[in-house]
Amino acid sequence: ILGRSRLVRSASVGIVTPAAQQALRVSGRVLDFLGRHAAGSAAVLFGLVVPFLVGYGGLRLYGLFTSRPLAPALKGIPVDLLFSFLRVAMGVLVSVAVSIPLANWIVRRVKWRSAALAIIQILASIPATAFFPVVVILLTWGLGMNAGAVLLALTTMFWYVLFNVVGAASAIPKEVQEAAFAFGLRGRRYLRRVFLPAVLPSLVTGCITAWGAGWNALILCEYLEAGRRVYQVRGIGATLDRATYHTGDMQVVAASLASMVLLIILVNRFFWDPLYQRVAERYKMEA
């Protein structure tokens, strides 16, 4: 009915269509201008905004630490960071120890591969907070909080390592596997001589990702509240949790975050990056 109306047709031809064409022309000119001057504008904006934000943040931090006496909890941050580092490192090691034989089993069982990967993908999609009640039940049954913290961190870290190893193992050429079996490489010898060198670059990539995920999950892992009980262990995550939600001490929050970020950057720079470069150059499988 509206399509047959002369009023609608005349309004469409005389008003709507010209307005739409003009809007497209204007937007095209704006986008063309931004495209021609984007690099210079971005450089100017970056050069103005970043120094301002750095200076403003530095002044706020300076005022935070000089406006009142230093919090007593600041003295314990290095030890807290050490304990958290050990838990994240333990999570990475456990993920590696479980992922390698599990990935080998999945890849070699062709009939079960699709079902196993589907189950793993479903489990990996479950957020770490969903495992919180399970860990609390284990704690009430006598599981130590240190083990509980590592177990809860594994619900986030483990999948990164496993999926990377499974992907690399699936890419091992069939001819290589047949040649290994022909030379009698089975079991642990196959894992050590063929499987592990083939998946090592992807394994390191998964470890790096899991390493970051573990630090991200520390606040949940090291300080748990269930009912009227509090389960906690000493660590930077528990310190951050208490300072954020209980004491409100921004000195402790800022110092904890700064120390954690610094440690992660240093470990990435001086351990993970050189390790990945060495592994990627030495263990390279080409078809």
Number of C-alpha atoms within 10 A of each C-alpha: 5 8 8 8 10 10 11 14 14 11 12 13 12 11 11 14 12 12 13 11 11 12 12 12 12 12 12 12 12 11 13 12 11 13 10 10 11 13 11 11 12 11 10 11 11 12 11 11 11 11 11 12 11 11 12 12 12 12 11 12 16 11 11 15 16 10 9 9 9 13 12 8 13 15 11 13 20 15 13 20 20 14 18 26 20 13 24 24 17 17 26 24 14 16 22 20 11 13 22 21 17 14 23 18 15 19 21 13 11 10 10 12 15 13 12 14 16 11 11 14 13 9 12 17 10 12 11 17 14 10 13 18 11 12 20 18 12 14 15 10 9 8 13 13 21 16 15 23 26 24 20 24 28 23 23 21 31 27 21 21 26 25 20 22 29 22 15 20 22 15 13 18 13 10 10 13 17 12 11 17 12 10 9 11 17 15 9 11 12 16 16 13 13 17 23 19 16 22 23 22 25 22 27 22 17 23 25 20 18 26 23 14 19 27 21 15 21 23 20 19 31 27 21 21 12 11 6 5 8 9 19 19 20 19 25 28 27 22 24 25 19 17 19 14 9 9 10 13 15 16 18 24 18 16 17 22 14 11 15 21 12 12 15 14 13 12 11 16 12 10 11 18 14 12 14 18 12 12 17 15 9 12 14 13 13 7 8
